[in-house]
Amino acid sequence: MEFSKLATSIAPSPTLALNEKAKALQREGAAVINLGIGEPGNFAPMGAILGGIAGIQDGNVKYGATGGTPALKEAIIKYTAKHYQREISANNILISNGAKQSLFNILFALVSEGDEVLLFAPYWVSYPEMIRITRGTTRVVEPGEGFQPSMDDVKKQVSPRTRVIILNNPNNPSGIIYREEFVAELVSFCEEHSICLIMDDIYHQLVFRNTPLPTGYTYTPRSVEESWLIISNGVSKTYGMTGFRIGWVVANSELISMMGKIQSQMTSCPHIVSQAAAVGALTGSQHVTTNLRQTIQNTRDLVLRDLETIPGVRTTVPEGAFYILPDFRAYDQDSQRLAAFLLEKVYVVTVPGAAFGMEGHLRISIAGPQYEVMEGLGRIRWALNSKGSDSIYLGDQKVVRSW
Ligand SMILES: Cc1ncc(COP(=O)(O)O)c(C=O)c1O
């Protein structure tokens, strides 16, 4: 069968592919530790469970409004007022089947062939493929110290074809929070030059600090209707509700209506039962998010201490999200080879930094249970220390060093 040029040019999501590989190894009996997937292990919020049950109970589950149910839009209006200090209306919201679809809707609505979309390395692995699918061209701003970019470097990458800039704060895969002065300058720059700035805020509540992360709107006096800011968010990470597949966009009503047209042809509407569950998550007790934040911060502190004991590994302290992106170049410059080595020898899944535009690094997810994360790091330390003990137990399987 002959496939389209587009289909053959797309790389599969490496994180999902690694997840499949880990599951296959597990089925064969290997004691795999998966530090690859960005998914908290929490139980769904009770509000979401009850909301979802109520949403399905009378059996009347039909198509809904293309842009989302009035109930979830109402909850998002309140969420935006609380977290973004912006009054918006239902016309400023488009709800989708996950933030991935939200981002696709934005790019499909804005990007024409050859238009440029600016990313900051390290970037989320899906952005370049999304840009390719929507026929745009990716341009990358390389980071400085601590993965922090500079406005000078942004300006060097901007051209008359730059339509969109994407900023994911806190960042997947590094967990860093961008410097406030940088975000402020970037927002002003985009407002001034009429460039759409997508703020991918999917981790914005998962920050290890006592004060909330300032949002993009902090740095612009414009209303949502007048601003070039586009907010992408969802319940996947903040509430650990990855399987519910609910994301949303807040933006000016013209863009929302354009995206609605696209979504109506793609998926008709977001999942009705999941939307009912998302209402439950947004309006119910928020302790799941508070617990998640605290648990991940505790794990992060342990992980940082542990990584310090692996000679040559350099880390940048994550201040949010649930990833860390240590520099393993002291062991191998090729992150794909190193990740394959760790999976083969000690059954630990990590994601090669090359997928995020950061060769020589490995992304380690710290979202899972603490004992698993620490066990995974222990195995990595053992695998990299060729002068260490000559055997290790992986579950009940004894592995003897051959390297
Ligand atoms: C930076 C970033 N944006 C968006 C998403 C997509 O989230 P969702 O599961 O809602 O599609 C992810 C998921 O990994 C992510 O890491």
The ligand as an SDF file (V2000), in Angstrom:
LIG
                    3D

 16 16  0  0  0  0  0  0  0  0999 V2000
    3.3210   20.1720   27.1220 C   0  0  0  0  0  0  0  0  0  0  0  0
    2.0990   19.3600   26.8570 C   0  0  0  0  0  0  0  0  0  0  0  0
    1.0740   19.9130   26.2160 N   0  0  0  0  0  0  0  0  0  0  0  0
   -0.0350   19.2160   25.9360 C   0  0  0  0  0  0  0  0  0  0  0  0
   -0.1510   17.8910   26.3130 C   0  0  0  0  0  0  0  0  0  0  0  0
   -1.3840   17.1330   25.9120 C   0  0  0  0  0  0  0  0  0  0  0  0
   -2.2550   16.8980   26.9400 O   0  0  0  0  0  0  0  0  0  0  0  0
   -3.5540   16.0130   26.7270 P   0  0  0  0  0  0  0  0  0  0  0  0
   -3.3140   14.7260   27.4220 O   0  0  0  0  0  0  0  0  0  0  0  0
   -4.6650   16.8030   27.3570 O   0  0  0  0  0  0  0  0  0  0  0  0
   -3.7690   15.8440   25.2610 O   0  0  0  0  0  0  0  0  0  0  0  0
    0.8990   17.2660   26.9820 C   0  0  0  0  0  0  0  0  0  0  0  0
    0.8270   15.8410   27.3380 C   0  0  0  0  0  0  0  0  0  0  0  0
    1.7990   15.1580   27.5580 O   0  0  0  0  0  0  0  0  0  0  0  0
    2.0440   18.0260   27.2820 C   0  0  0  0  0  0  0  0  0  0  0  0
    3.0860   17.4930   27.9450 O   0  0  0  0  0  0  0  0  0  0  0  0
  1  2  1  0
  2  3  1  0
  2 15  2  0
  3  4  2  0
  4  5  1  0
  5  6  1  0
  5 12  2  0
  6  7  1  0
  7  8  1  0
  8  9  2  0
  8 10  1  0
  8 11  1  0
 12 13  1  0
 12 15  1  0
 13 14  2  0
 15 16  1  0
M  END
$$$$
